[in-house]
């Protein structure tokens, strides 16, 4: 049974960490927090304290199918990525040439 502070209503539970760093949550805590077998929990660390809460069923929407309106197939995606990488390399080369025109042209500066 948890220790409950009658003034604050705060309940303190204890759990043991196993060799695999697994914590078995006390059944009273699970009932109180509506945590069932297979649920995911989130643990937030704040200084030397950790806060446990039941995770939402799906905190972010799935990414699968997100770009189906933009690309026909994997080949189309790969072609786009290759074009972007090539453009990045060209922009990088142009910036290098602007920053050091003599080095980019193959010249060397000696003092």
N, C-alpha and C positions, 0 to 999 in steps of 0.2 A: 504494500500500500504506500502511496506517496505521502510525504510530509506536506501538509497544507497549512499555510499561514492564514489564520482566520481574519487578520486585519487587511491583508492585500488580496487574498484569494489565490495567491501563487502556490502552485504545487511543485514540489521538487521530486524528481524521479531519479533512480540510479540504474545504470546499465553497465555491464562488463564488456570490455573490448577483448575479442578472441585473438588467436595467433594470426589470423588473416585480416586483422583490423575490422572485423565485423562486429556490429553492435546489435544485440537483440533488444528491440524496444519493449518495455513492459506492456502487457496487455491492457492495463488500465489507461495508460497513455494513448495507446492506439484507439481505444474506445472513445476517449475524450476528444481526440483530434480527428476521428473518423478516418483512420488509416487502416487499409485492408491489405492482405497479402498481395504482393505484386504491385502495389502503389509505389510511386516515386516520391521521395521527400527531398527538400532543399535544405541545405545547411549553410547559414551565413555566419561568417566569422567576424566578430567585432572586438578587437583587442584580445583579451583572454577569455571571452565568452563566445559560445556558439549558439545560434538560434535555429531551431528545427521547425519547419512548417511543411505541410502537405503541398506537393507541387501541383500546379494546374495540370489538367489532362493533356493539353497540348499548348505550351506557352507561345510557340511560334507556328505560323502556318507552314505546311510542308512545301518544300521547294520543287518537288517533282511536278513537272508539267508547267512550271512558271513561264518558261520561254517558248512554249509550243507555238505561239502566234508569231514569233520572230524568226524561227529557224525551221527548215523542212525536216532535217535529219542530222545525224552525227557528223556526216561529211560537211554539211553546211556550217555547223558549229566550229569544226576544226579549221575550215577555210577562213572563217571570220577571225578566229584566234591567231592564225598565221599572219593574216593581213594586219592585225593590230600589232603583233610583235614586230613585224617589218617596219611599220610606221613608227613605233617607239624607237627602234634602232636608227632610223633615218633622222628623227627629231634629235636624238642624243648626239649623233654625228654632227648635225647642223649646229647644235649648241656648243659642242666642243670646238668647232671651227670658228664660231663667233668669239669664244672666250680666248682662244689661242690661235689666231690665224696663221702665224708662222709655223707652228708645230703641225697643224693640220695639213698644211701644204707640203710638208716634208722637209722644210728648212730647219736649221738649228740656230740657236742664238748663243753665241759665245761672247764673253766679255773680255 
